[in-house]
């Protein structure tokens, strides 16, 4: 146990006593752990103290019992004695260097010699008594603290507009300087504002220097809320239009022959795109509170579209192709439904995995996802059947599904650029629109000139021509055969 003067009462909790230390002792141990780590990293303690000793200091700082902490650390007593010796030597050197100043500050704090002596004690005594005694949190350590100085300088704000950035310090001649220009660019959603600062933290007496670089992105929440709400409204309206078109196509494909001529892969790809958009808008609304309501509405619309209407269209096509299985029994019907839903959701999860693994090639994946008319074109050409979709269904779905990628690639003030600075990809947007227009043109060409109009005739399978031209000799021979048959019958 250790006792102190200056009006304080004695407190127990020595290093080997096994009793719980006082609050002052616990504070002293925490300070010891921090100071020990700083001195060891600065090389002040020398090579005699290993890195394992820091574990002992951390154990002792968090433990209520010295002995218990040492028992749980390999070679705990040896490391602790090593630290005691190193800190005691360092304390003696600091005491010789600033003994007069320490004595002066101690005498002024309490008003008498005993109080001044209690404010600073010899390193050996403090180490043995558990760094506590009657002192409070203001009790000085037995060695000097590192004198720290720091400097900080800020850089002009930069507004990212994609590959380039605009410095706020570049004046634009309107009298308000570059800061006004940066604010206007950020308000126009041309990109986030990058704030940067640099500086250094130096301790001359501890021979320590650390360079610091600070950076932060400033996002205009009002712009995100406004433009994000407008975007979500556009997606919601487009989803309602798609619902109406799918309902009309369901009525047009009510017969088995019409449903069998539709491509199952085409409808499945559209449903997967809507499922991904549903998840994307839901996650976006959860991340940005200001647009949650608008994005949740768009996500709910996409959920209804793919999980109810488009799955009903998929079921109609599946039933038309496997009519025998659906007519067998209720168990066979449930089995067919399970196969359909399992294939759809496995493909959905596979697409998510592919998107995660190949996100660097997201543009290629977008082009693949928006090639949903290609399976229908191939299906019609392979089976020699005309496209069963209505013109409104083809044009309406093609136009409304292009809205989201065109907004991302071609809109110069979309809200996404507040978070991810990028340049508008007008070339990619034009290529995607041209690719979709080509698919639609082929579909209408199949309706007009036949499902295989683009396939060379030498590659087409043999097919009887019901509208072939008949020569005059063949006509006469057919008439003679008909007359002979009639005479034989008479």
Number of C-alpha atoms within 10 A of each C-alpha: 17 17 15 19 17 17 11 14 11 14 20 20 23 24 18 15 14 14 15 15 25 18 16 20 27 23 20 26 24 19 17 20 21 15 18 21 19 17 17 18 13 13 14 15 20 12 10 12 17 14 13 13 23 19 17 23 26 18 22 25 22 15 17 18 21 24 18 14 19 21 11 11 16 12 13 21 16 12 22 19 13 16 22 17 17 18 22 20 16 18 20 16 14 16 21 9 12 12 12 11 10 19 16 11 14 22 17 12 12 16 11 12 15 15 19 21 19 22 25 20 19 15 22 16 13 21 24 15 21 23 30 30 28 23 24 15 13 10 19 17 19 24 20 18 15 16 12 13 11 13 11 13 10 13 14 17 22 24 28 26 24 15 8 12 17 18 19 22 16 14 15 13 9 9 8 10 14 21 18 16 21 26 16 13 19 23 19 17 27 25 33 27 28 19 16 16 15 14 15 14 14 18 15 11 11 17 12 16 14 10 12 13 12 11 12 11 17 16 18 19 16 11 18 22 18 13 19 23 19 16 20 21 16 15 25 21 14 21 24 16 14 23 21 15 18 20 16 15 19 19 10 14 21 14 13 14 13 18 25 19 22 27 23 20 17 18 20 21 21 19 25 21 19 23 19 18 18 23 16 13 23 20 15 16 21 14 11 14 12 17 23 21 15 21 28 21 19 26 28 16 21 28 20 18 23 23 14 13 19 22 19 16 25 23 18 22 25 20 20 19 17 14 13 12 16 19 11 10 11 11 11 14 18 13 13 18 15 12 11 15 14 12 11 19 12 11 15 19 12 12 17 13 12 13 15 11 11 12 12 10 10 14 14 11 16 14 15 12 15 21 18 21 24 18 17 23 22 14 21 21 20 13 11 16 18 22 24 19 20 14 13 12 16 17 13 17 18 20 14 16 19 15 14 15 17 18 17 17 20 18 16 19 19 22 26 18 24 27 16 13 20 18 18 20 14 14 11 16 19 14 12 21 17 12 15 21 15 12 20 19 12 17 23 16 16 21 17 12 11 17 24 20 15 12 10 8 10 7 7 12 9 8 7 7 7 6 6 7 7 8 8 9 9 9 10 11 11 12 12 11 10 11 12 12 11 10 8 7 7 6
